[in-house]
Amino acid sequence: MSRAFVKEDTDDLAPLPDLPVSPHPNLVTPRGLAALQARLLAAQTRLGALRARPDRLDKLPEAAAERDIRYLEARLRSAILIDPATHPPGTVAFGHRVTVADAEGQESRYDITGEDEADGRLGRIAPQSPLARALLGAQPGDLVTWRRPSGAVTLEILRIEVPHD
């Protein structure tokens, strides 16, 4: 191999670019805050294991772990803990679990959570999502319009709860 293609001047990698941080306020539920803390601990543990490897020629995994730690530390510093139990009952607010029905009577349940906790497969939606914006402030019996790219859907608010999981 030609020496022109071998980097010998340093073992250091340029730091990976930071993960993008949302411009929105970092609202978190108690469950979301605990999850962020657990993710940080796991990333720190992973970095320790990577640094303990006998063969550390590939520094990219370490750089990725360091980047993840920077992101998680920033999210924890900016976290605004909101306890859903402190919201007045009967009105959809951040942290609440909302059960809705569409025009065909099909029921769905959504938790309005922080961005880092949001997961569509689990029915957890961020407050900036179009669905959450339609639900926030509604009360049982209200009809709300969820504007989707495929067309608007009318949903009836059936129940509002504080999740206990």
N, C-alpha and C positions, 0 to 999 in steps of 0.2 A: 504494500500500500504506500502511496506517496505520502511523504511527511506533510504535505500541504493540507491534508485532510485530517490531521491529528491535532487536537487542541491540548497543548501541554502547559500553557501559561498559568492556569489556575484550576483548582478543584471546585471553586464556587460556581453555583448556578445563579444567574440573575433571578431575583424573586419573581415568582409567577404573579401575573396581574391579580389584584384583589377581586373577589367576587362582587358583583354589583349589589349595592345596598339600596333598598326601596326608599323613595323620597317621602313616603307616607309615615305618619307617626307609628311607632313600633308598639302597638297595643298587644298585650299578651294576657292570656288566661292563666290561672295558677297551673293548670296542666301544661300549657305551652311554655311557661317559664321553667318548670321542672324538666321538660323535654330539651330545652336549649341547654340547661346546665348539664344534663346527662350527655348530650352530644359533645359539649366542650370537653368533659372528662374523658370520653371515648377518644376524641381526637388527640388529646394530650397523651393518653396511654399509647395510642398508635404511633405518635411521633417518638416517644421514648423507646418503643420496640424497634422502630426503624433506625434510630441512632445507635442502638445496641447491636445491630447486625455486624458480623465480622467482615462481611464483604459489602462495603458502602460505595461501590463504584457508581451505581446509579443513584444520583441525589434527587431525581425528580419526585419519587414518592415522599421524601422528606419535605421538599418544597411545597408539595400539594397539601400535606398535613399542616405545615406552618400557615399556609394561606387559609385553610379551613379554620384554624384556631383564631387567626386575626378576624375573620368574618364573625365567628361565634362570639368572640369577646366584644366586638362592636355592637352586635345585636343585643347582648346582655346589658351593655352600658346604656343603650338607648331604650331598653324595655320599659314600658309603662304598664304596670300590673293593674288589671281591672278585674275585680271580683264580681262575677255576674250576679251574685246574691244581693249586691248592694243596689241594683237597679230596681225601680218600682215594678211590682208585678203587673202583668197584664199588658205590657207593651214590649215589642221586640227590641232588644238592645244587644250590644256586643256581649258575647259569651253565652247567649241564650240558645237553647235548642228549640227549633220551630218545626211544627208538623203542619204541612199544607196539603191541600187536595186540588187537583186540576179539574177541568171541566168534566172529565169522564169519571171523576171520583177516585182516581188513583192517588194514594197518599204517599208522601215523601217526607223525610225528616232531614233537617240541616242544622248544624252547629255553626254559629258565626264566631270564628276564631281569628287569632293573629295570623299574619301572612306565613310565618315559619311553620305554623301548625296546620295550615290549610291542606286538605287532601280530599279531592273530589271522590275518590273511592270510598272514603269513610263518611262522606256527607259533610265534611268540614270546609267551610267557605270563608274567604277573607272578606273583611268589611268593604273593600273597594270593588268587589265583584258586582256585576250587574244584578245578580240575584239577591245578594245581601243588601244592596242599596234599595231594592224594591221592598224587601221585608222590614228593614229597620223603621221603627216607629209605628208599625201596624199593630193591631189588636185582634184578638179572636173574633171571627165573623167578618173581618175586613177582606175585601177583594183587592189584590195588588196585581200590577202588570209587570211581568218579567220580560224585558225587551231582549230578545236573542237574535243573532244573525239570521236564524231560520224562521223568525217570526215571533210576534209577541204571544205570551201565554198568560192567561189569567189564573191566579192561584187564590184559594181561600185559606186564610189563617185558621187552623183548627185548634192548636194548642201551643202554649209557650211554657217552657220549663227551664230550670237551671240544671245543667248536666251534673251528675255526681260521680262521673267516672274519670 
